[in-house]
Amino acid sequence: VAYDHLLQNKETLEVNSKKILYVDTPLNHPDRNEREGKLNDFDVKNFYAKLTNFLEKMSKTFDRKILICPHPSNKKELKYFQKFEISKKSTIDEIPTSDIIIFTLSSAILPSIIYKKKIINLESQYLGKYLNNFRIKYCNSLNLFSINIDNNVEIKKEYFLEKMNNSIEFYDDFIKSKLCSDKNISSTSKIIQ
């Protein structure tokens, strides 16, 4: 799907965008809750306070607005994003026109790889063991730059840019082995063949 999106839209994409996109995943994801139990409201609030602090620092350091792509099932947590703009578009439509993509855990990261975006992965104790294990798999497969937002993060622009750009070098192998084996052929055409 991500590669098909690129094929359909590559002629109309904005080249330079001044936004940082945060792709939200609910802390109380059903798969996590089934294994570890539901996170309490106090811990959810703490996570979003730390996230807000990090996103505000990123916005200031990189001189970019923050745009939030909430998870469709996460309407309850929208109250934590009051300082930021909430996207009305789907995540896959926001990714191509964003400069930096920030996420904890989401399959929506795959279009970010296809579009060769700068990516920051966020880690936190509040994600729990189950979500952190999935997050680590993405980080290891793509050598992603990861930041623990539980700590007081100092954002050094040049260092962050270097780490994000270094990860992009790993994208091509991942794209070829996991996302698209035949360039310029859509998934529907490939199925028909």
N, C-alpha and C positions, 0 to 999 in steps of 0.2 A: 504494500500500500504506500509506503513512504517513497519508494523509488518511482512508482506510478505518479505520485503527486509531483515529483520533480520533473518528470517528462511532460506532464500536462501544463506546468506553470513556469518553466525555466525562462521563457521569453518575456514574462510580465513581472518578474520579481524586482523589488527595490534592491539596489545594490548597497547603499549606505543607510543604515537605520540607527537611530539614536535611542534604542530602548533595550532594557534588560528584561528578559522574560523569566518569571518564576513559574515552573510547572508544578502545581500542587498535587500531593497525594495524601489522602486522609490518614491521620495517625491511627484512627480506629478502623483500619481496613478490615473487612470481614475475615480474610485469611489469617491476619495477625490475631484478631480477637478470638478466633477459634482455637488457636494454639497457646496464646499467652494471656487471654482475658482482655477486657476493655481497659484502656488507659483512663485514669481518673481526670476529672475536669481541671484540677490544679496543675497536673503535669502537661495537659494539652495547652493550658494558658501559658505556662513557662516556655514550652517549645515555641509557640507563636511570638512570645515576647523576644526570645533570642533570635528568631528568624527575622522579625521586624527590624531589630537592631542591625543585623547583618545587611539586610537589603537597603536600609537607609544609608549605611556606610558605603555600600557599593554604588549607590546612586550618586552620592556626593563625590566619591573618588573618581569615578569614570564619567561623571557629568552626563548621565543617562537617566531617563525616567524608568521607573519600575512598572511593569505590566504583569498582572497576575492572571494566570490561566487556571481557574479552580477546577478541581475534579468534579465531574457532573454529580457525583453522590455526596459532595462535601459542602452543601449549601449552609449547613449549620456553622461552619468555621469562617464564613465570609465576614463576620463581624471583626475578625482579627486583621483583616486587610484594609481597614478604613483609610489608612494613610496612602494607599496606592490605587491606581486605576485597575479596574477589573475588566478583562477582555470580554467582548460580546461574541468574538469569533471562536472557532474551534482551535485547539492547540496546534494542530498540523498547519493551519493557515497563518498562525502568528509566527511560527518558527522561522520561515524563510526571511522574514523582514525584521528579525531581531539580531542584535549584535552579540549578546551573550545570553546563554541559556543556563539557568540554575535549576537544579532539581534534587530531590532526595532519592526517589525511586519511581520510575514510570517507563512504560514501553514507549511513551511519547518521546523518549530520548532518541529513538531510532531515526526519526526524520532529522533530528539535529545532526546526527552523524552523516546522513546522506547530503545535507546542505553544508557540511563541513563548518559548523558553528563552533565558536569558543564555548566551552562547557565547564561549569563548576558543579561538582557533586557535594551535597551537604550531608554530613553525618551528625548524629545526635543519639544520646542514650535513650531519648524518648521514642525513637523509632522501634525500639525493641529488637530482640535477636532475629526474629523472622524477617522483618523488612531490611534490617542491616545486612543480613546474609545476601539478599538479592542485590542490594546496593553495591556490595563489595564485588559481586560477580561482574557487574557493568564496569566498575572501576578497574578491575584487573584485566578484563578483556580489552579495554580501550586505553589503559594507562591514564585514566581521567584524574584531573586535579581535584582533590577532595579537601574540604575544610570542615573541622569540627566546630559547629556553632555553639556548643556548650561552653567553649572557652571564649574569652574576650579576644576576638580576632582583630589583629591589626592588618589593615588592607594596604599593601604596598603595590601600587599600580603596575610598575615595571615587572615585579616578581610575578604577580598574578598573570599578566599578559604572557610572560615567558612560559609559565607552567601550562596555561591553556593552549598556547600555540604548539608546544611540544607534543601535546596529546593528539593534535590533528594529524600528525605523521602516522599514527596507528589506525586511522579511520579507513584507509583504502583496503587494507587486508581484511578488516572486519566487514566492510561493504561487500567485497568480492566473495568472502567465505560464508557470510551469514545473511546478507540482505539482497544481493543482486549478482547473479553469476553471469548474466548476459546483458551488457550495457545496451541502452537504447531499445530494449524490447520490454514492453509492458507485461505485467503478470498475466493479463487476459490473453494477450497474443501468445505468450509462452505456453499457457495451458492448452490453447487451441492447437499449437504445434505438437 
